Amino acid sequence: MPISPIALPQLLLLITVFFGTSIISVVTGSTSLITVPVMLQVGIEPRTVLATNMFALLLLSIGGTLPFLKSQRIDRRRLPGLISLTLAGSTLGALLVLVVPATSIAPLISVFMLVIALFSVVNWNAGIKPVSGEPSRIAELTGYAVTFGLGIYSGFFIGGYVTMLTVAYINLFRMSFVEAIGITKLVNIFSCLVAVIIFASQGILDYQLGLILGITMFVGGLIGGQFALRSNDVWLKCIFIVTVMGLALKLILVQINASRQSN
């Protein structure tokens, strides 16, 4: 069991970042795009960062899901299929961490995030105005396929996973923004759980740090979930778009700066 040599000021920094991020990321997702770089900056080994961050996200997802379970705002019909596909995909993704460096996909993440933000602006009514009728058979099957594909990605890195899944469920399953937020949090529990089990079996999970940050994110998730349920879909979508676009631009600037330093 690796123990990260973190001084108290660094630990307090991590707790502050993880708490603030967990509240807003219940709505926006993309938690790891903030938490992973911060953990790396304090000197934690990269694979331990991915494993420990995943453990904290597991508790965040549980905390963020509880308010939605109580409110009955989760589409339970699709849950068995979505959970099964997520478990299968996340298992494959977590195994990839052991052989493929997560940094190899970093340049693609910012592009995905910008596309998501722009797509959400163009399709402004999606998730806000109720849509009558059921989604087409093609849209339904595509939604399940996307769940499996993103499940692989989530087990591997998870940065932006819930964000992309939220947009997919709104547009393919015709969910409202609140409904999509609730079900993605529940699905994410299973995605994180599989990855955590695999990481723990490989001895790269820092339980001590994971528990501290996980409890922090659990509390933040409870607060964020209550906020989402009390907000209307228009506000939630505005918060979503602004945050996702900001993260995308931040990632682009980081990559440009890294490229200049390497030249």
Wavefront OBJ file of the C-alpha trace (Angstrom):
o trace
v 0.000 0.000 0.000
v 1.801 3.157 -1.197
v 1.814 6.083 1.212
v 2.308 9.430 -0.488
v 4.864 11.683 1.271
v 2.637 14.752 1.523
v 3.286 17.612 3.919
v 0.386 19.166 5.839
v 0.172 22.320 3.647
v -0.029 20.142 0.531
v -2.688 17.935 2.119
v -4.770 20.991 3.065
v -4.437 22.231 -0.515
v -5.695 18.904 -1.846
v -8.631 18.862 0.602
v -9.634 22.392 -0.403
v -9.406 21.654 -4.128
v -11.226 18.328 -3.856
v -14.036 19.799 -1.737
v -14.685 22.780 -4.000
v -14.433 20.698 -7.145
v -16.772 18.005 -5.848
v -19.618 20.466 -5.226
v -19.644 21.920 -8.724
v -18.700 18.705 -10.540
v -21.933 16.994 -9.493
v -23.439 19.188 -12.215
v -20.532 19.514 -14.630
v -18.495 16.344 -14.255
v -14.826 16.550 -15.363
v -13.610 16.344 -11.757
v -10.352 14.621 -12.690
v -9.358 17.382 -15.098
v -8.779 19.486 -11.974
v -7.895 16.972 -9.267
v -5.382 14.826 -11.183
v -3.082 17.727 -12.202
v -3.115 19.062 -8.622
v -2.151 15.654 -7.219
v 0.674 15.373 -9.725
v 1.923 18.842 -8.785
v 2.376 17.834 -5.135
v 4.654 14.989 -6.197
v 2.474 11.869 -6.107
v 3.452 9.036 -8.464
v 1.238 9.110 -11.620
v -0.315 5.639 -11.358
v -0.987 6.168 -7.649
v -2.623 9.477 -8.581
v -5.031 7.770 -10.999
v -5.875 5.014 -8.510
v -6.306 7.259 -5.460
v -8.280 9.839 -7.422
v -10.609 7.062 -8.608
v -11.174 5.967 -5.004
v -12.110 9.533 -4.032
v -14.433 9.780 -7.048
v -16.211 6.619 -5.909
v -17.207 8.339 -2.661
v -18.080 11.538 -4.556
v -20.433 9.573 -6.818
v -22.109 7.935 -3.819
v -22.577 11.274 -2.084
v -23.843 12.926 -5.270
v -26.289 10.092 -5.999
v -28.011 9.909 -2.590
v -30.087 13.104 -3.007
v -31.315 11.894 -6.422
v -32.303 8.463 -5.099
v -34.436 10.110 -2.439
v -36.089 12.383 -5.003
v -36.977 9.550 -7.428
v -35.427 11.504 -10.327
v -33.523 8.561 -11.812
v -34.693 6.561 -14.852
v -34.693 3.064 -13.364
v -35.821 1.277 -16.554
v -32.459 1.582 -18.264
v -30.308 1.051 -15.171
v -29.623 -2.730 -15.531
v -28.333 -2.333 -19.087
v -26.372 0.823 -18.394
v -24.741 -0.617 -15.275
v -23.800 -3.890 -17.003
v -22.191 -2.088 -19.958
v -20.390 0.296 -17.607
v -18.973 -2.565 -15.540
v -17.659 -4.313 -18.670
v -16.196 -1.152 -20.172
v -14.638 0.096 -16.959
v -12.919 -3.251 -16.409
v -11.240 -3.030 -19.805
v -10.290 0.601 -19.218
v -8.758 -0.008 -15.796
v -6.621 -2.810 -17.218
v -5.325 -0.371 -19.849
v -3.889 1.860 -17.111
v -1.406 -0.891 -16.339
v 0.024 -0.879 -19.873
v -0.750 2.489 -21.488
v 0.280 5.935 -20.152
v -2.776 8.125 -19.492
v -0.904 11.155 -20.811
v -1.156 9.734 -24.324
v -4.795 10.815 -24.568
v -4.427 14.225 -22.919
v -4.405 16.229 -26.184
v -7.754 14.711 -27.174
v -9.534 15.609 -23.943
v -9.532 19.376 -24.557
v -10.962 18.827 -28.045
v -13.731 16.616 -26.662
v -14.570 19.216 -24.006
v -14.802 22.074 -26.508
v -16.992 19.999 -28.806
v -19.272 19.145 -25.875
v -19.597 22.788 -24.824
v -20.283 24.014 -28.371
v -22.717 21.161 -29.027
v -24.595 22.068 -25.828
v -24.878 25.692 -26.954
v -26.118 24.774 -30.432
v -28.615 22.288 -28.982
v -29.719 24.666 -26.244
v -33.195 23.187 -25.756
v -31.867 19.663 -25.186
v -32.367 18.770 -21.544
v -34.332 21.960 -20.836
v -37.579 21.687 -22.772
v -39.421 18.392 -22.271
v -39.576 16.154 -25.352
v -42.648 14.028 -25.951
v -42.347 10.429 -27.001
v -39.612 7.831 -26.681
v -36.220 8.046 -28.431
v -35.850 6.147 -31.703
v -34.471 2.611 -31.672
v -31.225 3.820 -33.243
v -30.822 6.564 -30.633
v -31.528 4.079 -27.837
v -28.957 1.569 -29.099
v -26.443 4.356 -29.680
v -26.924 5.463 -26.084
v -26.033 1.996 -24.825
v -23.036 1.772 -27.181
v -21.763 5.144 -25.975
v -22.167 3.947 -22.371
v -19.861 0.990 -23.074
v -17.316 3.069 -24.983
v -17.158 5.772 -22.336
v -16.998 3.046 -19.685
v -13.659 1.962 -21.172
v -12.466 5.557 -21.092
v -13.653 6.037 -17.505
v -11.699 3.054 -16.225
v -8.611 4.378 -17.973
v -8.611 8.043 -17.007
v -12.199 9.275 -16.241
v -11.425 12.975 -16.890
v -14.491 14.360 -18.675
v -16.301 11.003 -18.541
v -19.416 12.134 -16.675
v -19.544 15.319 -18.767
v -19.644 13.368 -22.023
v -22.079 10.824 -20.586
v -24.440 13.591 -19.452
v -24.583 15.128 -22.927
v -25.084 11.689 -24.504
v -28.021 10.815 -22.245
v -29.700 14.162 -22.782
v -29.517 13.910 -26.557
v -29.923 10.162 -27.084
v -32.277 9.151 -24.257
v -34.099 12.522 -24.219
v -33.519 13.034 -20.505
v -33.805 16.379 -18.769
v -30.619 17.900 -17.400
v -31.483 16.914 -13.826
v -32.369 13.349 -14.845
v -29.090 12.975 -16.756
v -27.064 14.324 -13.839
v -28.705 11.865 -11.437
v -28.304 8.729 -13.536
v -24.713 9.492 -14.565
v -23.751 9.821 -10.905
v -25.273 6.420 -10.163
v -23.639 4.769 -13.195
v -20.330 6.338 -12.242
v -20.386 4.509 -8.897
v -20.027 1.193 -10.729
v -17.423 2.563 -13.124
v -15.259 3.776 -10.245
v -15.821 0.631 -8.173
v -14.448 -1.713 -10.834
v -11.405 0.481 -11.420
v -10.731 0.802 -7.672
v -10.821 -2.990 -7.196
v -8.336 -3.514 -10.016
v -6.046 -0.705 -8.832
v -6.132 -2.029 -5.263
v -5.187 -5.519 -6.442
v -2.130 -4.010 -8.130
v -1.029 -2.221 -4.949
v -1.067 1.278 -6.465
v -3.873 2.711 -4.322
v -3.023 5.015 -1.405
v -5.841 4.150 1.018
v -4.899 6.722 3.630
v -4.934 9.673 1.236
v -7.871 8.177 -0.647
v -10.032 8.045 2.468
v -9.232 11.637 3.415
v -9.995 12.967 -0.057
v -12.889 10.562 -0.563
v -14.711 11.666 2.593
v -14.103 15.258 1.535
v -15.679 14.568 -1.858
v -18.558 12.585 -0.338
v -19.605 15.648 1.667
v -19.125 17.879 -1.374
v -21.202 15.468 -3.462
v -24.102 15.629 -0.988
v -24.044 19.420 -1.143
v -23.757 19.453 -4.943
v -26.584 16.958 -5.367
v -28.937 19.031 -3.225
v -27.973 22.141 -5.202
v -28.701 20.397 -8.530
v -32.144 19.240 -7.382
v -33.074 22.730 -6.220
v -31.904 24.417 -9.430
v -33.793 24.579 -12.720
v -32.453 23.045 -15.919
v -31.569 26.407 -17.507
v -29.248 27.359 -14.630
v -27.708 23.899 -14.577
v -27.012 24.008 -18.303
v -25.430 27.484 -18.040
v -23.150 26.285 -15.229
v -22.336 23.174 -17.244
v -21.390 25.021 -20.447
v -19.330 27.743 -18.772
v -17.388 25.273 -16.621
v -16.732 22.789 -19.411
v -15.579 25.499 -21.817
v -13.318 26.982 -19.139
v -11.723 23.594 -18.460
v -11.237 22.981 -22.176
v -9.484 26.319 -22.670
v -7.343 25.677 -19.584
v -6.227 22.324 -20.985
v -5.359 23.897 -24.326
v -3.245 26.594 -22.649
v -1.436 23.957 -20.558
v -0.645 21.931 -23.665
v 0.581 25.009 -25.558
v 2.821 25.975 -22.644
v 4.201 22.427 -22.367
v 4.888 22.391 -26.093
v 6.817 25.663 -25.902
v 8.913 24.423 -22.997
v 9.833 21.233 -24.824
v 11.024 23.154 -27.909
l 1 2 3 4 5 6 7 8 9 10 11 12 13 14 15 16 17 18 19 20 21 22 23 24 25 26 27 28 29 30 31 32 33 34 35 36 37 38 39 40 41 42 43 44 45 46 47 48 49 50 51 52 53 54 55 56 57 58 59 60 61 62 63 64 65 66 67 68 69 70 71 72 73 74 75 76 77 78 79 80 81 82 83 84 85 86 87 88 89 90 91 92 93 94 95 96 97 98 99 100 101 102 103 104 105 106 107 108 109 110 111 112 113 114 115 116 117 118 119 120 121 122 123 124 125 126 127 128 129 130 131 132 133 134 135 136 137 138 139 140 141 142 143 144 145 146 147 148 149 150 151 152 153 154 155 156 157 158 159 160 161 162 163 164 165 166 167 168 169 170 171 172 173 174 175 176 177 178 179 180 181 182 183 184 185 186 187 188 189 190 191 192 193 194 195 196 197 198 199 200 201 202 203 204 205 206 207 208 209 210 211 212 213 214 215 216 217 218 219 220 221 222 223 224 225 226 227 228 229 230 231 232 233 234 235 236 237 238 239 240 241 242 243 244 245 246 247 248 249 250 251 252 253 254 255 256 257 258 259 260 261 262 263
